[in-house]
């Protein structure tokens, strides 16, 4: 069965510093990978997705992620964070041709001035 | 509409009460999903519709949970005889006919509190 592990439950960082949110997955078949952001009392918003092709994926709000098949990872990065990036970030995976998503437990990014 | 609309935003139910949660997907979106998000957790899949057909209900936790989408647009998630462990945010999402490969649009959710 596929699963997603987000290694850090909370990541505190100062404004304008770089950040990496880690995500590892387990699956025996080809996967599609996603990062979603959830602001307080809101639904999830898609940041970026990897379906195929280039392993470096660029998303909205200056975020990017790199798919590493050998390490089964899909870490999210941003070179310089803003206060407004404070939110919960979820990594997710879907297998093959199914649209059902399996989510990680989330990482709370807290950006301090 | 412009986005996925869910109502009510908040629902408090007494244990044993039945509740109904509504989802209005984006117009023209064929696929509709329900997820349950417990406090401090990631969303967990409940069920999936393509038009009016419920293609996957493997995530429904018990037979107290029932979902329908009779005309292929609005969907209702019904929970009978609510219990405290049903307290969670219930998220609805929809995607267009060509599929979204997981990148579908979520609503803001309904926060259910069972007391």
Interface residues (C-beta under 8 A of the other chain):
Chain A: X4 X32 X34 X36 X41 X42 X43 X44 X45 X46 X49 X51 X90 X92 X94 X99 X100 X101 X102 X103 X104 X105 X106
Chain B: X4 X31 X33 X40 X41 X42 X43 X44 X45 X48 X56 X91 X93 X95 X99 X100 X101 X102 X103 X104 X106 X107 X108 X109
